[in-house]
Amino acid sequence: LRLFRRGAAQVLVSARSLIEGFDVPAADVGIVVASSSSVRQRIQTLGRILRKKAGEDRVAALFVLYMAETTDEMIYEKQDWATITGSERNRYFSWDPTLLDAIPIEKSAPPRSPKPREDEIEWDSLQAGSDYPGAYEGAELSCDAQGNVKDTQGRLCSNPQELPELIHRLRQSYGRFRMTPKKLAILVPTGEGGRLLFGGLVPEPLLFPDSVQEEEGSYETIELFVKAKADGYRIARKIRGGEAFALLPGKATDPDMGREALSVAGRVKDLEASTRKQIRRLRQSANGDITANLDGQRVIVYSLVHGLEFPQLT
């Protein structure tokens, strides 16, 4: 680095180590041969040589090589680079080095352009289920088969407004989606070549507790799972190296515990039939209440009197 700064070394090669925290204001040319789809990393790389040196009027150039029609081009969707470096300062070329005597051909625009933000969308032209033309922006959320919506902090939404059913109807599965900050538009990624669906506008903002602790309460809980077996539902919990099933009558050391394991499984089945929700996650509190989150609300599934017995825990 000393030799390069003094000019004795004319070329400096770096594999990521000099992307941040290293300025070379005297360098004239930078060449990136391993393109990144990270906007932050690209901006950091630009800053390595494009910063002006006090008292000097010089021109520096940064060449970025990338593979056409690959994910390398996605970075041009994420940011309008003309707003960062100036519209007159960006030039784009295409080049096929496999062709004999091929030379780079200048293009009038970048390979991709940023998609419009929600303020620029013509909402009247959209219907639920249609392709969304804008950017995938807003708060990231997730939903499950029990009708629940959670944010990235794990907080449970108290007014999910049937969003899980909507997501499943559009994508045929549950999982992640986003809601735009202003219009409260639901954006559903399908995983099909980056296709994004418009799910409609939510009538009211989603409500979350101030913290996960507030949602769960101050008492300790145990996470339980509902497993479908050939002979019916079974209640399980995670243990090191796998899972353990609550012992049934005939195997439990306490017959009452075995009967309660059957009762909990039966209650889950009845609740599924009445709510038309698939219940696969439960929580057992210190006072014996077994609860499930359904449609953003905590529902008591069963109140244990004797408890559940797990073989690996006894």
C-alpha beads as a LAMMPS data file, in Angstrom:
LAMMPS data file: protein, C-alpha beads

314 atoms
313 bonds

1 atom types
1 bond types

-500.0 500.0 xlo xhi
-500.0 500.0 ylo yhi
-500.0 500.0 zlo zhi

Masses

1 110.0

Atoms # bond

1 1 1 0.000 0.000 0.000
2 1 1 2.906 2.360 0.745
3 1 1 4.477 1.641 -2.646
4 1 1 1.154 2.278 -4.400
5 1 1 0.607 5.588 -2.604
6 1 1 4.129 6.684 -3.494
7 1 1 3.604 5.720 -7.154
8 1 1 6.296 3.046 -7.198
9 1 1 3.631 0.361 -7.677
10 1 1 1.322 1.207 -10.573
11 1 1 -1.379 -1.429 -9.949
12 1 1 -3.037 -2.573 -6.732
13 1 1 -5.151 -5.762 -6.743
14 1 1 -7.644 -6.400 -3.949
15 1 1 -10.143 -9.170 -3.298
16 1 1 -12.762 -7.300 -1.217
17 1 1 -10.331 -6.310 1.543
18 1 1 -10.086 -2.702 0.317
19 1 1 -13.775 -2.126 -0.461
20 1 1 -14.284 -0.142 2.746
21 1 1 -12.059 2.080 4.828
22 1 1 -9.358 2.617 2.212
23 1 1 -9.190 5.726 0.035
24 1 1 -6.871 6.202 -2.934
25 1 1 -7.641 9.766 -4.030
26 1 1 -4.607 9.823 -6.337
27 1 1 -5.698 6.733 -8.308
28 1 1 -6.975 7.396 -11.829
29 1 1 -8.667 4.108 -12.756
30 1 1 -10.563 1.422 -10.875
31 1 1 -11.720 -1.873 -12.406
32 1 1 -14.249 -4.153 -10.736
33 1 1 -14.195 -7.659 -12.200
34 1 1 -16.431 -9.350 -9.601
35 1 1 -19.680 -7.414 -9.635
36 1 1 -21.887 -7.206 -6.556
37 1 1 -25.657 -6.804 -6.308
38 1 1 -25.208 -4.915 -3.023
39 1 1 -25.950 -1.208 -3.462
40 1 1 -23.994 -0.358 -0.317
41 1 1 -20.933 -2.248 -1.544
42 1 1 -21.105 -0.584 -4.951
43 1 1 -21.261 2.875 -3.354
44 1 1 -18.323 2.005 -1.091
45 1 1 -16.340 0.860 -4.128
46 1 1 -17.134 4.064 -5.996
47 1 1 -15.843 6.044 -3.068
48 1 1 -12.423 4.376 -3.147
49 1 1 -11.195 6.443 -6.124
50 1 1 -13.907 8.933 -7.035
51 1 1 -13.438 11.238 -4.063
52 1 1 -11.884 14.578 -4.913
53 1 1 -8.532 15.466 -3.473
54 1 1 -8.350 18.948 -2.017
55 1 1 -6.843 21.466 -4.418
56 1 1 -6.864 19.112 -7.407
57 1 1 -9.105 19.086 -10.466
58 1 1 -8.770 15.570 -11.797
59 1 1 -10.915 12.958 -13.510
60 1 1 -11.092 9.355 -12.322
61 1 1 -12.951 6.446 -13.917
62 1 1 -14.381 3.257 -12.475
63 1 1 -15.090 0.357 -14.841
64 1 1 -17.535 -2.299 -13.610
65 1 1 -17.632 -5.591 -15.530
66 1 1 -20.719 -7.779 -15.178
67 1 1 -22.439 -10.645 -16.942
68 1 1 -25.368 -9.514 -19.080
69 1 1 -28.829 -10.956 -18.387
70 1 1 -27.831 -12.368 -14.994
71 1 1 -28.412 -11.326 -11.389
72 1 1 -25.453 -8.943 -11.817
73 1 1 -27.887 -6.575 -13.554
74 1 1 -30.259 -6.466 -10.569
75 1 1 -28.239 -3.710 -8.942
76 1 1 -29.533 -1.329 -11.620
77 1 1 -33.093 -2.025 -10.440
78 1 1 -32.243 -1.221 -6.842
79 1 1 -30.830 2.267 -7.361
80 1 1 -30.972 5.122 -9.866
81 1 1 -27.227 5.619 -10.219
82 1 1 -27.695 8.904 -12.066
83 1 1 -28.866 10.422 -8.772
84 1 1 -25.627 9.316 -7.082
85 1 1 -22.948 10.162 -9.632
86 1 1 -24.852 12.464 -12.003
87 1 1 -26.724 11.495 -15.166
88 1 1 -23.892 12.617 -17.458
89 1 1 -21.284 10.558 -15.626
90 1 1 -22.596 7.033 -16.296
91 1 1 -21.937 5.226 -19.573
92 1 1 -23.063 1.707 -20.422
93 1 1 -21.614 -0.741 -22.929
94 1 1 -22.266 -4.294 -24.057
95 1 1 -19.501 -6.538 -25.299
96 1 1 -19.367 -10.150 -26.458
97 1 1 -15.729 -11.232 -26.131
98 1 1 -16.474 -14.569 -27.841
99 1 1 -16.949 -12.815 -31.176
100 1 1 -13.885 -12.185 -33.313
101 1 1 -12.864 -8.508 -33.378
102 1 1 -15.811 -7.580 -31.132
103 1 1 -15.672 -4.144 -29.566
104 1 1 -17.801 -2.695 -26.746
105 1 1 -20.995 -1.063 -28.065
106 1 1 -22.321 1.897 -26.119
107 1 1 -25.938 1.748 -24.892
108 1 1 -28.258 4.654 -24.238
109 1 1 -29.433 3.360 -20.843
110 1 1 -28.496 0.894 -18.110
111 1 1 -29.543 -2.748 -18.551
112 1 1 -32.326 -2.274 -16.004
113 1 1 -34.008 0.665 -14.323
114 1 1 -35.457 1.092 -10.821
115 1 1 -39.090 0.105 -10.541
116 1 1 -41.524 2.841 -9.485
117 1 1 -42.175 3.442 -5.800
118 1 1 -45.684 3.318 -4.379
119 1 1 -46.174 7.086 -4.894
120 1 1 -45.717 6.557 -8.633
121 1 1 -48.126 3.629 -9.081
122 1 1 -51.468 3.995 -10.867
123 1 1 -53.511 2.124 -8.290
124 1 1 -56.803 2.260 -10.199
125 1 1 -55.326 -0.012 -12.861
126 1 1 -54.477 -2.802 -10.371
127 1 1 -56.619 -5.676 -9.159
128 1 1 -55.849 -8.224 -6.478
129 1 1 -53.826 -11.004 -8.059
130 1 1 -52.414 -8.927 -10.912
131 1 1 -48.683 -8.425 -11.475
132 1 1 -47.331 -5.529 -9.428
133 1 1 -45.242 -3.121 -11.563
134 1 1 -43.496 -1.366 -8.693
135 1 1 -40.612 -2.007 -6.336
136 1 1 -40.754 -4.656 -3.629
137 1 1 -40.764 -2.202 -0.716
138 1 1 -42.178 -1.849 2.770
139 1 1 -42.169 -3.800 6.012
140 1 1 -41.398 -7.499 5.647
141 1 1 -43.964 -9.786 7.273
142 1 1 -44.751 -13.495 7.386
143 1 1 -47.916 -15.546 7.782
144 1 1 -48.819 -19.128 8.647
145 1 1 -51.616 -21.671 8.308
146 1 1 -53.038 -20.721 11.710
147 1 1 -54.040 -17.300 10.394
148 1 1 -51.218 -15.411 12.088
149 1 1 -49.078 -12.554 10.803
150 1 1 -45.711 -11.726 12.382
151 1 1 -43.077 -9.065 11.788
152 1 1 -39.314 -9.564 11.619
153 1 1 -39.094 -9.217 15.421
154 1 1 -41.455 -12.145 15.893
155 1 1 -44.307 -9.990 17.204
156 1 1 -47.807 -11.293 16.583
157 1 1 -50.218 -9.017 14.704
158 1 1 -53.509 -8.602 16.578
159 1 1 -55.548 -7.681 13.468
160 1 1 -54.294 -9.844 10.562
161 1 1 -57.421 -9.041 8.483
162 1 1 -57.416 -12.467 6.747
163 1 1 -54.047 -11.758 5.132
164 1 1 -52.793 -15.368 5.491
165 1 1 -55.767 -16.625 3.472
166 1 1 -55.100 -13.967 0.838
167 1 1 -51.387 -14.844 0.599
168 1 1 -52.160 -18.550 0.300
169 1 1 -54.787 -17.934 -2.365
170 1 1 -52.353 -15.933 -4.495
171 1 1 -49.222 -18.037 -4.017
172 1 1 -50.610 -21.432 -2.936
173 1 1 -48.396 -21.259 0.124
174 1 1 -47.807 -19.204 3.264
175 1 1 -44.623 -17.324 4.091
176 1 1 -43.126 -13.893 3.571
177 1 1 -44.682 -10.837 1.997
178 1 1 -44.478 -7.051 2.359
179 1 1 -46.806 -4.139 3.031
180 1 1 -45.968 -0.704 1.608
181 1 1 -45.648 2.076 4.207
182 1 1 -48.143 4.598 2.783
183 1 1 -50.832 2.837 0.756
184 1 1 -50.692 -0.344 2.887
185 1 1 -50.507 -2.394 -0.299
186 1 1 -49.822 -6.115 0.037
187 1 1 -46.970 -7.349 -2.174
188 1 1 -46.596 -11.101 -2.642
189 1 1 -43.451 -12.613 -4.216
190 1 1 -44.127 -15.866 -6.066
191 1 1 -40.587 -17.137 -6.566
192 1 1 -41.264 -17.443 -10.310
193 1 1 -38.511 -15.431 -11.946
194 1 1 -38.974 -12.501 -9.601
195 1 1 -42.698 -12.205 -10.303
196 1 1 -44.486 -9.964 -7.789
197 1 1 -48.249 -9.969 -7.203
198 1 1 -50.503 -7.225 -5.903
199 1 1 -52.654 -8.500 -3.042
200 1 1 -54.842 -5.457 -2.531
201 1 1 -54.914 -2.614 -0.004
202 1 1 -55.277 -3.280 3.701
203 1 1 -58.164 -1.234 5.174
204 1 1 -56.296 -0.412 8.396
205 1 1 -52.691 -0.548 9.662
206 1 1 -51.526 -3.770 11.272
207 1 1 -51.176 -3.622 15.045
208 1 1 -48.293 -5.235 16.928
209 1 1 -47.414 -5.269 20.643
210 1 1 -44.511 -3.109 21.736
211 1 1 -42.363 -6.183 22.264
212 1 1 -42.341 -9.968 21.992
213 1 1 -42.209 -10.116 25.806
214 1 1 -45.439 -8.157 26.026
215 1 1 -47.070 -10.579 23.610
216 1 1 -45.841 -13.734 25.323
217 1 1 -46.397 -12.518 28.857
218 1 1 -43.984 -12.616 31.741
219 1 1 -44.251 -16.368 32.340
220 1 1 -42.079 -19.018 30.766
221 1 1 -43.647 -21.085 28.004
222 1 1 -42.783 -24.378 26.305
223 1 1 -43.227 -24.722 22.558
224 1 1 -45.164 -27.798 21.469
225 1 1 -45.908 -29.203 18.028
226 1 1 -48.820 -31.133 16.589
227 1 1 -47.725 -34.093 14.459
228 1 1 -50.068 -36.049 12.197
229 1 1 -49.540 -39.801 12.570
230 1 1 -51.353 -42.810 11.107
231 1 1 -53.225 -43.327 14.385
232 1 1 -54.085 -39.637 14.843
233 1 1 -52.510 -36.467 16.142
234 1 1 -49.587 -36.605 18.558
235 1 1 -48.134 -33.809 20.723
236 1 1 -44.377 -33.343 20.532
237 1 1 -41.647 -31.021 21.738
238 1 1 -38.100 -30.433 20.567
239 1 1 -35.191 -32.042 22.356
240 1 1 -31.505 -32.141 21.566
241 1 1 -31.051 -34.188 18.434
242 1 1 -34.720 -34.403 17.480
243 1 1 -38.141 -34.469 19.077
244 1 1 -40.002 -36.346 21.790
245 1 1 -43.692 -37.345 21.758
246 1 1 -45.983 -37.071 24.759
247 1 1 -46.571 -40.574 26.121
248 1 1 -50.037 -42.076 25.685
249 1 1 -51.956 -44.365 28.077
250 1 1 -50.158 -47.676 28.491
251 1 1 -46.722 -46.061 28.164
252 1 1 -46.941 -43.060 30.466
253 1 1 -45.855 -43.715 34.052
254 1 1 -48.864 -41.653 35.129
255 1 1 -52.047 -42.847 33.323
256 1 1 -53.665 -39.440 33.832
257 1 1 -50.837 -37.797 31.908
258 1 1 -51.312 -40.271 29.081
259 1 1 -55.024 -39.510 28.924
260 1 1 -54.338 -35.777 28.843
261 1 1 -51.988 -36.253 25.885
262 1 1 -54.925 -37.833 24.026
263 1 1 -57.267 -35.070 25.170
264 1 1 -54.985 -32.301 23.906
265 1 1 -54.657 -33.991 20.507
266 1 1 -58.423 -34.473 20.311
267 1 1 -59.075 -30.852 21.234
268 1 1 -56.704 -29.690 18.480
269 1 1 -58.592 -31.790 15.939
270 1 1 -61.948 -30.351 17.072
271 1 1 -60.566 -26.807 16.948
272 1 1 -59.250 -27.319 13.436
273 1 1 -62.680 -28.481 12.307
274 1 1 -64.450 -25.471 13.840
275 1 1 -61.951 -22.818 12.704
276 1 1 -60.817 -24.431 9.432
277 1 1 -57.239 -23.649 10.418
278 1 1 -54.329 -26.071 10.395
279 1 1 -52.897 -26.019 13.919
280 1 1 -49.309 -27.186 14.170
281 1 1 -47.792 -24.997 16.904
282 1 1 -48.828 -24.737 20.546
283 1 1 -47.447 -23.232 23.731
284 1 1 -47.695 -24.578 27.250
285 1 1 -47.510 -22.002 30.036
286 1 1 -46.333 -22.570 33.573
287 1 1 -49.937 -22.762 34.824
288 1 1 -50.723 -25.629 32.439
289 1 1 -52.652 -23.735 29.787
290 1 1 -51.930 -24.948 26.267
291 1 1 -52.608 -22.173 23.768
292 1 1 -52.492 -21.591 20.039
293 1 1 -52.238 -18.369 18.075
294 1 1 -55.206 -18.223 15.712
295 1 1 -55.992 -15.187 13.572
296 1 1 -53.662 -13.109 15.715
297 1 1 -55.344 -14.061 18.983
298 1 1 -54.188 -16.391 21.731
299 1 1 -56.723 -19.188 22.190
300 1 1 -56.699 -21.669 25.097
301 1 1 -56.772 -25.130 23.559
302 1 1 -56.633 -27.140 26.770
303 1 1 -55.895 -26.590 30.469
304 1 1 -53.711 -29.354 31.856
305 1 1 -54.381 -30.768 35.285
306 1 1 -51.765 -33.521 35.429
307 1 1 -49.398 -32.438 32.661
308 1 1 -47.712 -34.189 29.752
309 1 1 -44.985 -36.812 30.035
310 1 1 -42.136 -36.997 27.531
311 1 1 -39.836 -40.060 27.592
312 1 1 -36.492 -38.362 27.069
313 1 1 -37.292 -35.776 29.753
314 1 1 -38.109 -38.185 32.606

Bonds

1 1 1 2
2 1 2 3
3 1 3 4
4 1 4 5
5 1 5 6
6 1 6 7
7 1 7 8
8 1 8 9
9 1 9 10
10 1 10 11
11 1 11 12
12 1 12 13
13 1 13 14
14 1 14 15
15 1 15 16
16 1 16 17
17 1 17 18
18 1 18 19
19 1 19 20
20 1 20 21
21 1 21 22
22 1 22 23
23 1 23 24
24 1 24 25
25 1 25 26
26 1 26 27
27 1 27 28
28 1 28 29
29 1 29 30
30 1 30 31
31 1 31 32
32 1 32 33
33 1 33 34
34 1 34 35
35 1 35 36
36 1 36 37
37 1 37 38
38 1 38 39
39 1 39 40
40 1 40 41
41 1 41 42
42 1 42 43
43 1 43 44
44 1 44 45
45 1 45 46
46 1 46 47
47 1 47 48
48 1 48 49
49 1 49 50
50 1 50 51
51 1 51 52
52 1 52 53
53 1 53 54
54 1 54 55
55 1 55 56
56 1 56 57
57 1 57 58
58 1 58 59
59 1 59 60
60 1 60 61
61 1 61 62
62 1 62 63
63 1 63 64
64 1 64 65
65 1 65 66
66 1 66 67
67 1 67 68
68 1 68 69
69 1 69 70
70 1 70 71
71 1 71 72
72 1 72 73
73 1 73 74
74 1 74 75
75 1 75 76
76 1 76 77
77 1 77 78
78 1 78 79
79 1 79 80
80 1 80 81
81 1 81 82
82 1 82 83
83 1 83 84
84 1 84 85
85 1 85 86
86 1 86 87
87 1 87 88
88 1 88 89
89 1 89 90
90 1 90 91
91 1 91 92
92 1 92 93
93 1 93 94
94 1 94 95
95 1 95 96
96 1 96 97
97 1 97 98
98 1 98 99
99 1 99 100
100 1 100 101
101 1 101 102
102 1 102 103
103 1 103 104
104 1 104 105
105 1 105 106
106 1 106 107
107 1 107 108
108 1 108 109
109 1 109 110
110 1 110 111
111 1 111 112
112 1 112 113
113 1 113 114
114 1 114 115
115 1 115 116
116 1 116 117
117 1 117 118
118 1 118 119
119 1 119 120
120 1 120 121
121 1 121 122
122 1 122 123
123 1 123 124
124 1 124 125
125 1 125 126
126 1 126 127
127 1 127 128
128 1 128 129
129 1 129 130
130 1 130 131
131 1 131 132
132 1 132 133
133 1 133 134
134 1 134 135
135 1 135 136
136 1 136 137
137 1 137 138
138 1 138 139
139 1 139 140
140 1 140 141
141 1 141 142
142 1 142 143
143 1 143 144
144 1 144 145
145 1 145 146
146 1 146 147
147 1 147 148
148 1 148 149
149 1 149 150
150 1 150 151
151 1 151 152
152 1 152 153
153 1 153 154
154 1 154 155
155 1 155 156
156 1 156 157
157 1 157 158
158 1 158 159
159 1 159 160
160 1 160 161
161 1 161 162
162 1 162 163
163 1 163 164
164 1 164 165
165 1 165 166
166 1 166 167
167 1 167 168
168 1 168 169
169 1 169 170
170 1 170 171
171 1 171 172
172 1 172 173
173 1 173 174
174 1 174 175
175 1 175 176
176 1 176 177
177 1 177 178
178 1 178 179
179 1 179 180
180 1 180 181
181 1 181 182
182 1 182 183
183 1 183 184
184 1 184 185
185 1 185 186
186 1 186 187
187 1 187 188
188 1 188 189
189 1 189 190
190 1 190 191
191 1 191 192
192 1 192 193
193 1 193 194
194 1 194 195
195 1 195 196
196 1 196 197
197 1 197 198
198 1 198 199
199 1 199 200
200 1 200 201
201 1 201 202
202 1 202 203
203 1 203 204
204 1 204 205
205 1 205 206
206 1 206 207
207 1 207 208
208 1 208 209
209 1 209 210
210 1 210 211
211 1 211 212
212 1 212 213
213 1 213 214
214 1 214 215
215 1 215 216
216 1 216 217
217 1 217 218
218 1 218 219
219 1 219 220
220 1 220 221
221 1 221 222
222 1 222 223
223 1 223 224
224 1 224 225
225 1 225 226
226 1 226 227
227 1 227 228
228 1 228 229
229 1 229 230
230 1 230 231
231 1 231 232
232 1 232 233
233 1 233 234
234 1 234 235
235 1 235 236
236 1 236 237
237 1 237 238
238 1 238 239
239 1 239 240
240 1 240 241
241 1 241 242
242 1 242 243
243 1 243 244
244 1 244 245
245 1 245 246
246 1 246 247
247 1 247 248
248 1 248 249
249 1 249 250
250 1 250 251
251 1 251 252
252 1 252 253
253 1 253 254
254 1 254 255
255 1 255 256
256 1 256 257
257 1 257 258
258 1 258 259
259 1 259 260
260 1 260 261
261 1 261 262
262 1 262 263
263 1 263 264
264 1 264 265
265 1 265 266
266 1 266 267
267 1 267 268
268 1 268 269
269 1 269 270
270 1 270 271
271 1 271 272
272 1 272 273
273 1 273 274
274 1 274 275
275 1 275 276
276 1 276 277
277 1 277 278
278 1 278 279
279 1 279 280
280 1 280 281
281 1 281 282
282 1 282 283
283 1 283 284
284 1 284 285
285 1 285 286
286 1 286 287
287 1 287 288
288 1 288 289
289 1 289 290
290 1 290 291
291 1 291 292
292 1 292 293
293 1 293 294
294 1 294 295
295 1 295 296
296 1 296 297
297 1 297 298
298 1 298 299
299 1 299 300
300 1 300 301
301 1 301 302
302 1 302 303
303 1 303 304
304 1 304 305
305 1 305 306
306 1 306 307
307 1 307 308
308 1 308 309
309 1 309 310
310 1 310 311
311 1 311 312
312 1 312 313
313 1 313 314
